[in-house]
Amino acid sequence: MLKDRFDRLREKGALIHNITNYVTVNDVANMLLACGGSPIMADDEAEAAEITALCDGLNINIGTLNSRTIPSMYAAGRKANELGHCVLLDPVGAGASHLRTETARGLLREIRFDVIRGNISEIRALAEDSRNTKGVDAAPSDAVTEENLEEAISFVKGFARQTGCIAAVTGAIDLVSDGGSCYVIRNGRPEMSRITGTGCQLSAMMTAFVAANSDGGCFEAAAAAVCAMGLAGEIAYTHLLPEEGNASYRNRIIDAVFHMDGAQLEKGAKYEIR
């Protein structure tokens, strides 16, 4: 049950090392605290492996990629693999530039990831099935819809098998697959796309969910994180006042996760498994 995965995180906690997007780093830290995890941010190569060794999981996000932090990602990833820690890759903007695409692919070759989370265009770029890209956003022509859902499920399952990772593709309809089964998740609000960093926050939260459930149930934990984020968006939207906008919405989403528990998640999650 999704409830069990969230309750385990609340009870056990998870310290997550984030080499992440500096545009959203504070929101990432607050989301981890809200869901029951703890954040640490260290992106200098001189300490990346050492910090990773202290943590339960590693979240690598290439949103503000630069030549200084790429070696840190490799160093932290190798240490996490050595220690058997959970590792997640968020390939922000893969397909938008050669540097982003090749860095993400290089990390996939060298580091064993438990989860890859991105939008459909980013995941297609990693699968070398890129059709279009729109910066860090999914191209409209790539979007997962009810009309192309079966093809999208097949693609995500195939990508999960190809990489040996849990693949989480988020958008209007979210897909989470371990290569055999696929959660089709319909939580969330379209207004969430008008907030910078909801994907970055989800990647950090998903790392915490999976790290706390690393002794069994990682696939279900990844799906639980996606449902929790979408449900938080729904709850937060109902609390917005007429004069409030996307900045208030961001804060209310974090607050909704802070007050959420496993029972509320189980009741509010909208998903099917195919």
C-alpha positions as CSV (number, residue, x, y, z in Angstrom):
1,M,0.0,0.0,0.0
2,L,1.2,3.5,-0.7
3,K,0.3,4.4,2.9
4,D,3.0,2.0,4.2
5,R,5.6,3.7,2.0
6,F,4.9,7.2,3.3
7,D,4.5,6.0,6.9
8,R,7.9,4.3,6.7
9,L,9.5,7.5,5.6
10,R,7.8,9.5,8.4
11,E,9.0,6.9,10.9
12,K,12.5,6.2,9.6
13,G,13.5,9.5,8.0
14,A,16.1,9.7,5.2
15,L,19.1,12.1,4.9
16,I,19.4,13.0,1.2
17,H,22.5,14.5,-0.5
18,N,21.3,16.8,-3.3
19,I,23.6,18.0,-6.1
20,T,20.8,20.0,-7.6
21,N,19.4,23.0,-9.4
22,Y,20.4,26.3,-7.7
23,V,17.2,27.9,-9.0
24,T,15.1,25.7,-6.7
25,V,17.6,24.5,-4.0
26,N,15.7,26.1,-1.1
27,D,12.4,24.7,-2.1
28,V,14.0,21.2,-2.5
29,A,15.3,21.5,1.1
30,N,12.0,22.5,2.4
31,M,10.1,19.8,0.6
32,L,12.5,17.1,2.0
33,L,11.8,18.5,5.5
34,A,8.1,18.5,4.8
35,C,7.9,14.9,3.8
36,G,10.0,13.5,6.7
37,G,13.4,13.6,5.1
38,S,16.4,15.8,5.7
39,P,18.5,17.7,3.1
40,I,22.2,18.3,2.6
41,M,23.6,20.1,-0.3
42,A,27.3,19.7,-1.3
43,D,28.5,20.1,-4.9
44,D,32.2,20.6,-4.6
45,E,34.2,17.6,-5.8
46,A,36.5,17.8,-2.7
47,E,33.7,16.7,-0.4
48,A,31.0,15.2,-2.6
49,A,31.9,11.6,-1.9
50,E,32.5,12.2,1.8
51,I,29.1,13.8,2.2
52,T,27.4,11.1,0.2
53,A,28.8,8.5,2.6
54,L,26.9,10.1,5.5
55,C,23.6,10.0,3.7
56,D,20.9,7.5,2.9
57,G,20.3,8.6,-0.7
58,L,21.7,10.8,-3.5
59,N,19.6,13.1,-5.8
60,I,21.5,14.2,-8.9
61,N,19.7,17.0,-10.8
62,I,21.4,18.6,-13.9
63,G,19.1,21.6,-14.0
64,T,21.9,24.1,-13.7
65,L,24.7,21.9,-15.0
66,N,28.2,23.3,-15.1
67,S,31.7,22.0,-15.6
68,R,32.6,22.3,-11.9
69,T,29.7,20.1,-10.7
70,I,29.9,17.3,-13.3
71,P,33.0,15.7,-11.6
72,S,31.1,16.0,-8.2
73,M,28.2,14.1,-9.6
74,Y,30.4,11.2,-10.7
75,A,32.3,11.1,-7.4
76,A,29.1,11.1,-5.4
77,G,27.4,8.6,-7.6
78,R,30.3,6.2,-7.4
79,K,30.5,6.4,-3.6
80,A,26.7,5.9,-3.3
81,N,27.0,2.8,-5.5
82,E,29.9,1.5,-3.4
83,L,27.8,1.9,-0.3
84,G,24.6,0.6,-1.8
85,H,22.7,3.8,-1.3
86,C,19.6,4.9,-3.3
87,V,20.6,7.1,-6.3
88,L,18.1,9.2,-8.5
89,L,18.8,11.1,-11.7
90,D,16.7,14.0,-12.8
91,P,18.0,14.8,-16.3
92,V,16.6,18.3,-16.5
93,G,16.7,19.7,-20.0
94,A,18.2,16.5,-21.6
95,G,17.8,17.0,-25.3
96,A,18.0,20.8,-25.1
97,S,21.8,21.0,-25.4
98,H,24.7,18.6,-26.2
99,L,26.2,19.2,-22.7
100,R,23.0,18.2,-20.8
101,T,22.3,15.2,-23.0
102,E,25.8,13.8,-23.1
103,T,26.3,14.4,-19.3
104,A,23.1,12.6,-18.5
105,R,24.0,9.7,-20.8
106,G,27.5,9.5,-19.4
107,L,26.2,9.4,-15.8
108,L,23.9,6.5,-16.9
109,R,26.8,4.6,-18.3
110,E,29.0,5.1,-15.2
111,I,26.5,5.2,-12.3
112,R,23.9,2.6,-11.3
113,F,20.7,4.5,-10.7
114,D,17.7,3.2,-8.8
115,V,15.3,5.8,-10.3
116,I,15.3,8.2,-13.3
117,R,12.6,10.9,-13.1
118,G,11.9,13.4,-15.8
119,N,9.4,14.7,-18.3
120,I,8.6,12.6,-21.4
121,S,10.9,14.7,-23.7
122,E,13.9,14.3,-21.3
123,I,13.3,10.5,-21.1
124,R,13.0,10.2,-24.8
125,A,16.3,12.1,-25.2
126,L,18.1,9.6,-22.9
127,A,16.5,6.7,-24.8
128,E,17.8,8.3,-28.0
129,D,14.2,8.5,-29.2
130,S,14.2,12.3,-29.1
131,R,11.6,14.0,-31.3
132,N,11.3,17.5,-29.9
133,T,12.5,19.5,-27.0
134,K,11.4,22.8,-25.4
135,G,14.1,23.8,-23.0
136,V,13.4,22.1,-19.6
137,D,9.7,21.5,-20.4
138,A,8.2,18.6,-22.3
139,A,7.4,19.4,-25.9
140,P,3.6,19.5,-26.5
141,S,3.9,16.9,-29.2
142,D,5.5,14.5,-26.7
143,A,2.9,14.9,-24.0
144,V,1.3,11.7,-22.6
145,T,-2.5,11.9,-23.3
146,E,-5.4,9.4,-23.1
147,E,-5.0,9.0,-26.9
148,N,-1.4,7.9,-26.8
149,L,-1.4,6.3,-23.3
150,E,-0.8,2.7,-24.4
151,E,2.2,3.7,-26.6
152,A,3.6,5.8,-23.7
153,I,3.2,3.0,-21.2
154,S,5.0,0.6,-23.6
155,F,7.8,3.2,-24.1
156,V,8.3,3.8,-20.3
157,K,8.3,0.1,-19.6
158,G,10.9,-0.4,-22.3
159,F,13.1,2.4,-21.0
160,A,12.9,1.0,-17.4
161,R,14.1,-2.4,-18.8
162,Q,16.8,-0.8,-20.9
163,T,18.3,1.1,-18.0
164,G,17.5,-1.3,-15.2
165,C,16.0,1.6,-13.3
166,I,12.6,2.6,-12.1
167,A,11.4,5.1,-14.7
168,A,9.2,7.9,-13.5
169,V,7.7,10.2,-16.3
170,T,5.7,13.1,-15.0
171,G,3.3,15.3,-16.7
172,A,-0.5,15.7,-17.0
173,I,-0.6,11.9,-16.7
174,D,2.3,10.4,-14.7
175,L,3.8,7.0,-15.4
176,V,6.0,5.0,-13.1
177,S,7.4,1.7,-14.2
178,D,9.8,-1.0,-13.1
179,G,9.8,-2.5,-16.6
180,G,7.1,-5.1,-15.8
181,S,4.2,-3.0,-14.4
182,C,3.3,0.7,-14.8
183,Y,1.5,3.0,-12.4
184,V,-0.7,5.4,-14.3
185,I,-1.3,8.3,-12.0
186,R,-3.8,11.1,-12.4
187,N,-3.2,13.3,-9.4
188,G,-2.2,17.0,-9.7
189,R,-3.3,20.3,-11.1
190,P,-2.4,22.0,-14.4
191,E,-1.4,25.1,-12.4
192,M,1.5,23.2,-10.9
193,S,3.3,23.7,-14.2
194,R,3.4,27.5,-13.5
195,I,5.6,27.0,-10.4
196,T,9.4,26.7,-10.9
197,G,10.7,23.6,-9.3
198,T,7.9,21.2,-8.7
199,G,9.8,18.6,-10.6
200,C,13.0,19.3,-8.6
201,Q,11.0,19.0,-5.4
202,L,9.5,15.7,-6.5
203,S,12.9,14.2,-7.4
204,A,14.2,15.0,-3.9
205,M,11.1,13.7,-2.2
206,M,11.2,10.5,-4.4
207,T,14.8,9.9,-3.4
208,A,13.7,10.1,0.3
209,F,10.7,7.8,-0.3
210,V,12.9,5.2,-2.1
211,A,15.8,5.5,0.4
212,A,13.4,4.9,3.4
213,N,12.0,1.8,1.7
214,S,15.2,0.5,0.3
215,D,14.8,-2.9,2.0
216,G,11.7,-3.6,-0.1
217,G,9.0,-1.7,-2.0
218,C,11.1,0.8,-3.9
219,F,8.8,0.7,-6.9
220,E,5.7,1.3,-4.8
221,A,7.6,4.0,-2.9
222,A,8.5,5.9,-6.2
223,A,4.8,5.8,-7.2
224,A,3.8,7.0,-3.7
225,A,6.0,10.0,-4.0
226,V,4.4,11.0,-7.4
227,C,0.9,10.6,-5.9
228,A,1.8,12.6,-2.8
229,M,3.2,15.5,-4.9
230,G,0.1,15.5,-7.2
231,L,-2.3,15.2,-4.2
232,A,-0.5,18.1,-2.5
233,G,-1.1,20.2,-5.6
234,E,-4.8,19.4,-5.4
235,I,-5.1,20.2,-1.7
236,A,-3.0,23.4,-2.0
237,Y,-5.1,24.7,-4.8
238,T,-8.3,24.5,-2.7
239,H,-6.6,26.7,-0.1
240,L,-5.6,29.5,-2.4
241,L,-7.2,32.9,-1.7
242,P,-8.4,35.0,-4.6
243,E,-5.5,37.4,-4.4
244,E,-2.8,34.6,-4.2
245,G,-0.8,33.4,-7.2
246,N,2.0,31.0,-8.0
247,A,4.3,32.0,-5.1
248,S,1.7,31.3,-2.5
249,Y,0.7,28.1,-4.4
250,R,4.4,26.9,-4.1
251,N,4.3,27.4,-0.3
252,R,0.9,25.8,0.1
253,I,2.1,22.7,-1.8
254,I,5.0,22.3,0.6
255,D,2.6,22.9,3.6
256,A,0.2,20.2,2.1
257,V,3.0,17.6,2.1
258,F,4.0,18.7,5.6
259,H,0.5,17.9,6.9
260,M,0.0,14.8,4.8
261,D,0.1,11.3,6.3
262,G,-0.1,7.8,4.8
263,A,-3.8,7.5,5.3
264,Q,-4.6,10.7,3.5
265,L,-2.3,9.7,0.6
266,E,-3.9,6.3,0.3
267,K,-7.4,7.9,0.2
268,G,-6.5,10.6,-2.2
269,A,-4.2,8.8,-4.6
270,K,-5.6,8.3,-8.1
271,Y,-3.9,5.5,-10.0
272,E,-4.2,2.2,-11.8
273,I,-1.5,-0.4,-12.5
274,R,-1.1,-1.8,-16.0
